[in-house]
């Protein structure tokens, strides 16, 4: 009995295009045919199948074994209808090996690409995860890696950052994120060739996904303004990043070696009067005018919180106006005292409102958060909203 000519052609094609050796497929096919033979009526308990790779001949040999498992007798026992069984089995084995080869190729393509940017079409949206079609593979975005409040719909094309590539039994698992700070880094690379060629370097990123991101940059060429290169003419470059992030604000801050200058500029767009540094404690007391206090703090402390993460310093923002004790009217009760209102304090863990902007908070004490990168100082801050 011979294997169908089309089956042999399929095996050779699989070897050429997928790199799966014909011998490997024939071995798998022989094992599958042994199982098929044992299910046929009157089959021996033990058997082997031989396949001639040149002629495609298939023969079944029944075996008799001794107590030690040695073959003591063997005879050909190829069933009359084995050609039909062989053809069906061959198709199943080829399909299985094809899928295995494809999974292996996908893993080879994506392994080691953690941190790379990919573009995919949304195939499925669930509260637990989002499935993206990358063209040659599928990627999984867990709910924890989505941008808060972002609306994703099936068929939409989005960009995401590869977090992890795992080679699992059911196939490679590609995990992606849209909330990771490095997503902003990679998106900016698409728009700023000076970052790609090394002229401009991103030294730190602090991000609260869906709300605001601050990026510190420096230039290795005195003739290139790092902020201007990233923002682009009339904000054209950074606007593309903002659009991909569905309106998330992006502030670009110039790197500075002087931590005082860096913190002052990281708190932009607020204007800072003075920064007092305690290097041992890694804390900074920032003095601003009364009319700049709410701008420096930001909505729910967000501006100060991001500046703290960017610099790696705990930041305490204070007004330059001295506190005036409130007058307490006289009362018949003895010894009435004047009450001095204590300044309100913002913490790095305060919740973030959907519209990061100004607030009327009186004072802030903000600590850097380890969830984002820390960096060295910067210059002016440019903020652009899509």
C-alpha positions in Angstrom: 0.0 0.0 0.0 1.3 3.5 -0.9 0.9 6.9 0.6 -1.1 9.2 -1.7 1.1 11.3 -4.0 -0.5 14.5 -2.8 0.3 13.6 0.8 4.0 13.2 -0.1 3.9 16.5 -1.8 2.4 18.1 1.3 5.2 16.6 3.4 7.9 18.0 1.1 6.2 21.4 1.1 6.1 21.4 4.9 9.8 20.7 5.0 10.6 23.5 2.6 8.4 26.2 4.0 8.3 25.4 7.7 11.6 23.6 8.2 10.0 20.4 9.5 12.0 17.4 8.3 10.0 14.8 6.3 11.6 12.0 8.4 10.2 13.5 11.6 6.7 13.7 10.1 7.0 10.1 8.8 8.0 8.9 12.2 5.0 10.6 13.7 2.8 9.2 11.0 4.1 5.7 11.6 3.3 5.9 15.3 -0.2 7.2 14.5 -0.7 4.3 12.1 0.3 1.8 14.7 -2.4 3.1 17.0 -4.9 3.0 14.1 -4.0 -0.6 13.3 -4.5 -1.7 16.9 -8.0 -0.4 16.8 -8.9 -2.6 13.7 -10.6 -6.0 14.2 -8.3 -9.0 14.7 -5.2 -6.8 15.2 -2.2 -8.1 17.0 -1.4 -6.5 20.4 2.0 -5.4 19.2 3.0 -4.0 15.8 5.2 -1.7 13.9 4.7 0.3 10.7 7.3 1.0 8.0 7.1 3.9 5.5 9.4 4.0 2.5 10.2 7.8 2.0 11.0 7.3 -1.6 8.2 5.1 -2.8 5.7 5.9 -0.1 5.0 2.2 0.6 3.3 1.5 3.9 3.5 -1.9 5.6 2.2 -3.1 9.0 4.1 -5.9 10.8 2.4 -7.7 13.6 4.7 -8.8 16.4 4.9 -11.4 19.1 7.0 -10.6 22.1 8.5 -12.7 24.9 8.3 -11.9 28.6 11.3 -9.6 28.3 9.7 -7.6 25.5 11.9 -9.0 22.8 10.4 -9.8 19.4 10.3 -13.5 18.8 8.1 -13.5 15.7 7.0 -10.9 13.2 4.7 -11.1 10.1 3.1 -8.6 7.7 -0.5 -7.9 8.6 -1.4 -4.8 6.6 -5.2 -4.5 6.5 -6.9 -4.3 3.1 -8.5 -0.9 3.8 -5.4 0.5 5.4 -5.0 3.0 2.6 -8.0 5.0 3.6 -7.0 4.9 7.3 -3.4 6.0 6.3 -4.7 8.9 4.3 -6.9 10.3 7.0 -4.2 9.8 9.6 -1.6 11.4 7.4 -3.7 14.6 7.1 -4.2 14.8 10.9 -0.5 14.3 11.5 0.5 16.9 8.9 -2.0 19.4 10.4 -0.7 18.8 13.9 3.0 19.1 12.9 2.1 22.3 10.9 0.6 23.9 14.0 3.6 22.9 16.1 6.0 24.3 13.5 4.0 27.6 13.4 4.0 27.9 17.2 7.7 27.3 17.2 8.3 30.0 14.6 6.2 32.5 16.5 8.2 31.9 19.6 11.5 32.3 17.7 10.2 35.6 16.2 9.1 37.2 19.5 11.4 35.7 22.1 13.8 38.4 23.4 11.5 41.2 22.2 10.3 42.3 25.6 10.1 46.1 25.5 9.4 46.3 21.8 6.4 48.1 20.3 3.8 46.1 18.4 0.6 47.1 16.5 -2.4 44.8 16.6 -6.1 44.7 15.7 -8.4 44.1 18.7 -10.1 40.7 18.3 -11.8 40.3 21.6 -12.5 42.6 24.6 -13.2 41.3 28.0 -13.1 42.8 31.5 -10.2 40.3 32.2 -8.2 40.7 29.1 -8.0 42.0 25.5 -6.8 39.8 22.6 -4.8 41.5 19.8 -4.1 40.1 16.3 -0.5 40.9 15.5 -0.8 39.3 12.0 1.5 36.3 12.7 0.5 35.8 16.3 -2.0 36.8 19.0 -1.2 38.9 22.0 -2.9 39.0 25.4 -3.4 42.3 27.3 -4.5 41.7 30.9 -7.0 44.1 32.4 -4.3 45.4 34.7 -2.3 46.5 31.7 -5.0 48.6 30.1 -5.2 52.4 30.3 -7.9 53.2 32.9 -11.2 54.3 31.3 -9.9 53.7 27.8 -12.6 52.4 25.5 -11.3 49.6 23.3 -13.6 48.1 20.6 -13.2 45.1 18.3 -11.6 46.0 15.0 -9.7 49.0 16.4 -6.0 49.2 15.7 -3.8 50.0 18.7 -0.1 50.0 19.7 1.1 48.1 22.8 4.4 47.2 24.5 5.6 43.6 24.8 6.0 42.7 28.5 6.7 39.0 28.3 7.0 36.1 25.9 6.3 32.6 27.3 6.7 29.3 25.5 3.8 27.3 26.8 2.5 23.8 25.8 -0.5 25.3 24.0 1.7 27.8 22.1 3.7 30.9 22.8 2.0 33.5 25.0 2.8 37.2 24.2 1.7 39.5 27.0 1.4 43.2 26.1 0.6 46.5 27.9 -0.7 50.0 27.2 -0.2 51.3 30.7 3.5 50.7 31.1 5.7 53.9 31.2 8.0 52.5 28.4 5.0 52.6 26.0 5.4 56.4 25.9 9.1 56.0 25.3 8.6 53.7 22.3 5.8 55.9 20.9 8.1 58.9 21.1 10.8 57.0 19.3 8.5 56.6 16.3 8.1 60.4 16.0 11.6 61.6 17.1 14.5 60.3 14.9 17.0 62.1 17.2 16.1 59.6 20.0 16.6 56.7 17.6 20.1 57.9 16.5 21.1 58.7 20.1 21.3 62.5 19.8 18.5 62.9 22.3 18.2 60.5 25.3 15.2 59.9 27.5 16.6 59.8 31.0 13.4 59.2 33.0 9.6 58.7 32.7 6.9 59.1 35.3 3.4 58.2 34.2 -0.1 57.9 35.6 -1.8 56.1 32.7 -4.7 57.9 31.1 -4.0 61.2 32.9 -0.4 62.5 32.6 3.2 61.6 31.7 6.4 63.5 32.4 9.5 62.7 30.4 13.0 64.0 31.1 15.3 64.3 28.1 18.8 65.5 27.4 20.8 66.2 24.2 24.3 64.8 23.4 24.6 67.5 20.7 24.9 71.2 21.8 23.2 72.2 18.6 20.0 70.2 19.3 17.4 71.3 21.7 16.1 68.0 23.3 12.7 69.5 24.3 12.2 71.1 20.9 13.1 67.8 19.1 10.6 65.9 21.1 7.7 68.4 21.0 8.2 69.2 17.3 7.1 72.2 15.3 3.9 73.5 17.0 3.7 70.3 19.0 3.4 68.1 15.9 5.6 65.2 17.2 4.3 64.9 20.7 0.7 65.3 19.5 1.0 61.9 17.7 1.9 60.3 21.0 -1.0 62.1 22.8 -3.4 60.9 20.1 -2.3 57.3 20.5 -2.8 57.6 24.2 -6.3 59.0 23.7 -5.6 62.4 25.1 -3.2 61.6 27.9 -1.1 64.7 28.6 2.6 64.5 27.9 5.1 67.0 29.5 8.6 67.1 28.2 11.3 68.2 30.7 15.0 68.9 30.0 17.5 66.9 32.0 19.8 68.9 34.3 22.7 67.9 36.5 21.6 70.3 39.2 18.8 68.6 41.1 17.4 71.9 42.2 16.9 73.0 38.6 15.5 69.7 37.7 12.8 69.7 40.4 11.9 73.3 39.6 11.3 72.4 36.0 9.7 69.1 36.7 7.0 71.0 38.6 6.1 73.0 35.5 4.0 74.7 34.3 4.2 76.2 37.8 7.0 78.8 38.5 9.2 77.9 41.4 11.0 80.5 43.6 13.3 78.3 45.6 14.3 74.6 46.1 16.0 73.5 49.3 17.6 70.1 49.1 18.4 67.5 51.8 20.6 65.0 49.8 20.9 62.5 52.7 17.2 62.2 53.2 16.5 62.8 49.4 13.9 65.4 50.2 13.2 68.8 48.7 11.3 71.8 50.1 9.9 73.9 47.2 8.8 77.5 47.7 6.3 79.0 45.3 4.2 82.1 45.3 0.7 81.9 46.6 -0.9 82.1 43.1 1.4 79.2 41.9 0.7 76.9 44.8 -2.3 75.0 43.3 -0.6 74.8 39.9 2.5 73.3 41.4 0.5 70.7 43.4 -1.8 69.8 40.6 -5.2 68.1 40.7 -5.2 65.7 43.7 -1.4 66.3 44.0 -0.7 64.8 40.6 1.8 67.3 39.3 3.9 67.1 42.5 3.6 63.4 42.6 4.9 62.9 39.0 7.7 65.4 39.7 8.7 63.4 42.8 8.8 60.1 40.8 10.8 61.8 38.0 13.4 63.2 40.3 13.5 60.4 43.0 13.1 63.1 45.7 10.3 63.6 48.2 8.9 67.0 47.5 7.3 69.4 50.0 5.6 72.4 48.3 5.1 75.5 50.4 3.7 79.0 49.8 6.0 82.0 50.3 3.3 83.8 52.2 3.6 83.5 56.0 0.6 82.0 57.7 -1.5 84.5 59.6 -3.2 83.3 62.8 -7.0 83.6 62.8 -8.5 86.0 65.3 -10.7 84.4 67.8 -13.5 86.6 69.1 -13.6 87.2 72.9 -15.8 84.8 74.8 -16.9 84.6 78.4 -15.1 81.3 78.7 -11.5 81.7 80.2 -8.3 81.8 78.1 -9.5 81.5 74.5 -6.5 80.8 72.2 -5.8 81.8 68.6 -5.9 78.9 66.1 -3.3 78.5 63.4 -4.6 76.4 60.5 -2.3 73.6 59.5 -1.4 73.3 55.8 -3.1 70.4 54.0 -0.8 67.7 52.9 -0.9 65.7 49.6 0.6 62.2 49.5 1.9 60.3 46.6 -0.8 57.7 47.1 -3.7 60.2 46.6 -6.3 59.1 44.0 -6.1 60.7 40.6 -9.1 62.5 39.1 -9.9 62.1 35.4 -9.0 65.7 34.6 -5.4 66.4 35.9 -5.1 70.2 36.3 -5.2 72.7 39.1 -6.4 72.4 42.7 -6.9 74.6 45.7 -4.9 72.5 48.1 -2.8 74.6 50.5 0.4 72.5 50.8 1.9 69.2 49.7 4.4 66.6 50.8 5.0 64.2 48.0 7.2 61.1 48.0 8.6 59.4 44.8 6.9 56.2 43.8 8.9 53.2 42.8 6.4 52.3 40.1 8.1 54.5 37.6 11.6 55.4 36.6 13.7 57.9 38.5 16.1 60.3 36.9 18.2 63.3 37.0 17.2 67.0 36.5 15.5 68.8 33.7 14.6 72.1 32.1 11.3 73.7 30.9 8.2 71.6 30.7 6.0 71.5 27.6 2.5 70.1 28.0 0.3 69.3 25.1 -3.3 68.0 25.2 -4.8 66.3 22.2 
